[in-house]
Amino acid sequence: MREFSQTELLLELEPVVAGELDRHHKVAKEWFPHEYVPWSEGRDYDGLFGGDAWVETDSKIPEEARVSLIVNLLTEDNLPSYHYEIATAFGRDAAWGTWVHRWTAEEGRHGTAIRDYLTVTRAVDPVALERARMNHMGEGFTNSYEGVLHSLAYVSFQELATRISHRNTGKASQDPNCERLLARIAADENLHMLFYRNLLDAAFKLTPSQTMRAVTDVVTSFQMPGTGIEGFTRKAMTIANAGIYDLRLHLDDVLMPVLRQWAVFDMKDLDSEGEKAREELAAFLARLEVSASRFVERREARRARQAAGA
């Protein structure tokens, strides 16, 4: 079974991109970031307007939700790098190019809306946030995967992971305004996931073994695009301990639903290399199941000890 070149993949999948783009335009709903921000809650900060400096008591949001909001926003901030990466992978021609620009435009709303919300509600320190933005964007983002199939596999999982992170962050904020905003952003992320997931489904039909290898490579080395944020490991642990996004959610709500949709374990037309890739995938998922279960057990035990000592 021959492998398709990157140019062949782009050409063969372009009709699918065009169809998915038409579908996306029909289901995507126009929305405006300013309508999701409670502007009346805002007041001047210290500086040019002589307002009040930010203090931690200004924020009404629990610390773990604040951490997650910052991580989510800083991740969205790196959009210029993401645009460059997907434009490099998919090109700027025909339907591929139309999608790249549409995706970028829709993603651009997310950072705008979250930053306005955080600034107006004084949910986080705006000076620290701006310094973190400068630092993170200064590092940029580089796609660790080469080629169309690996890139499609990555964004299929990443968009769903981002959707879940936004939704759960909104719930953890205990603020209905924040939850409404992040639910709206999550809806965008879900449509983006569907676009990429359907494209890779078409790739499976075109070249199943080659696509299986790409999926296995991505699943076994997956990292969120925000891993370059300063202090990310500590922040990710805070987020995981709060149940906003953890290994259990990653396995049960991100990896497995997408893999089931592609029916990766039911495919009959794989060659020896494709079978090898699928075996590697199954073995990795089994190990991840053990790790996820252990994490949840340790977290519950820790919560029980804390409750007993309260």
Secondary structure in CASP SS format (residue, H / E / C, confidence):
PFRMAT SS
TARGET T0000
AUTHOR 0000-0000-0000
METHOD secondary structure of the structure
MODEL  1
M C 1.00
R C 1.00
E C 1.00
F C 1.00
S C 1.00
Q H 1.00
T H 1.00
E H 1.00
L H 1.00
L H 1.00
L H 1.00
E H 1.00
L H 1.00
E H 1.00
P H 1.00
V H 1.00
V H 1.00
A H 1.00
G H 1.00
E H 1.00
L H 1.00
D H 1.00
R H 1.00
H H 1.00
H H 1.00
K H 1.00
V H 1.00
A C 1.00
K C 1.00
E C 1.00
W C 1.00
F C 1.00
P H 1.00
H H 1.00
E H 1.00
Y H 1.00
V C 1.00
P C 1.00
W H 1.00
S H 1.00
E H 1.00
G C 1.00
R C 1.00
D C 1.00
Y E 1.00
D C 1.00
G C 1.00
L C 1.00
F C 1.00
G C 1.00
G C 1.00
D E 1.00
A C 1.00
W C 1.00
V C 1.00
E H 1.00
T H 1.00
D H 1.00
S C 1.00
K C 1.00
I C 1.00
P C 1.00
E H 1.00
E H 1.00
A H 1.00
R H 1.00
V H 1.00
S H 1.00
L H 1.00
I H 1.00
V H 1.00
N H 1.00
L H 1.00
L H 1.00
T H 1.00
E H 1.00
D H 1.00
N C 1.00
L H 1.00
P H 1.00
S H 1.00
Y H 1.00
H H 1.00
Y H 1.00
E H 1.00
I H 1.00
A H 1.00
T H 1.00
A H 1.00
F H 1.00
G C 1.00
R C 1.00
D C 1.00
A H 1.00
A H 1.00
W H 1.00
G H 1.00
T H 1.00
W H 1.00
V H 1.00
H H 1.00
R H 1.00
W H 1.00
T H 1.00
A H 1.00
E H 1.00
E H 1.00
G H 1.00
R H 1.00
H H 1.00
G H 1.00
T H 1.00
A H 1.00
I H 1.00
R H 1.00
D H 1.00
Y H 1.00
L H 1.00
T H 1.00
V H 1.00
T H 1.00
R C 1.00
A C 1.00
V C 1.00
D C 1.00
P H 1.00
V H 1.00
A H 1.00
L H 1.00
E H 1.00
R H 1.00
A H 1.00
R H 1.00
M H 1.00
N H 1.00
H H 1.00
M H 1.00
G H 1.00
E H 1.00
G C 1.00
F C 1.00
T C 1.00
N C 1.00
S C 1.00
Y C 1.00
E C 1.00
G C 1.00
V H 1.00
L H 1.00
H H 1.00
S H 1.00
L H 1.00
A H 1.00
Y H 1.00
V H 1.00
S H 1.00
F H 1.00
Q H 1.00
E H 1.00
L H 1.00
A H 1.00
T H 1.00
R H 1.00
I H 1.00
S H 1.00
H H 1.00
R H 1.00
N H 1.00
T H 1.00
G H 1.00
K H 1.00
A H 1.00
S C 1.00
Q C 1.00
D C 1.00
P H 1.00
N H 1.00
C H 1.00
E H 1.00
R H 1.00
L H 1.00
L H 1.00
A H 1.00
R H 1.00
I H 1.00
A H 1.00
A H 1.00
D H 1.00
E H 1.00
N H 1.00
L H 1.00
H H 1.00
M H 1.00
L H 1.00
F H 1.00
Y H 1.00
R H 1.00
N H 1.00
L H 1.00
L H 1.00
D H 1.00
A H 1.00
A H 1.00
F H 1.00
K H 1.00
L H 1.00
T C 1.00
P H 1.00
S H 1.00
Q H 1.00
T H 1.00
M H 1.00
R H 1.00
A H 1.00
V H 1.00
T H 1.00
D H 1.00
V H 1.00
V H 1.00
T C 1.00
S C 1.00
F C 1.00
Q C 1.00
M C 1.00
P H 1.00
G H 1.00
T H 1.00
G H 1.00
I C 1.00
E C 1.00
G C 1.00
F H 1.00
T H 1.00
R H 1.00
K H 1.00
A H 1.00
M H 1.00
T H 1.00
I H 1.00
A H 1.00
N H 1.00
A C 1.00
G C 1.00
I C 1.00
Y C 1.00
D C 1.00
L H 1.00
R H 1.00
L H 1.00
H H 1.00
L H 1.00
D H 1.00
D H 1.00
V H 1.00
L H 1.00
M H 1.00
P H 1.00
V H 1.00
L H 1.00
R H 1.00
Q H 1.00
W H 1.00
A C 1.00
V C 1.00
F C 1.00
D C 1.00
M C 1.00
K C 1.00
D C 1.00
L C 1.00
D C 1.00
S H 1.00
E H 1.00
G H 1.00
E H 1.00
K H 1.00
A H 1.00
R H 1.00
E H 1.00
E H 1.00
L H 1.00
A H 1.00
A H 1.00
F H 1.00
L H 1.00
A H 1.00
R H 1.00
L H 1.00
E H 1.00
V H 1.00
S H 1.00
A H 1.00
S H 1.00
R H 1.00
F H 1.00
V H 1.00
E H 1.00
R H 1.00
R H 1.00
E H 1.00
A H 1.00
R H 1.00
R H 1.00
A H 1.00
R H 1.00
Q H 1.00
A H 1.00
A H 1.00
G H 1.00
A C 1.00
END
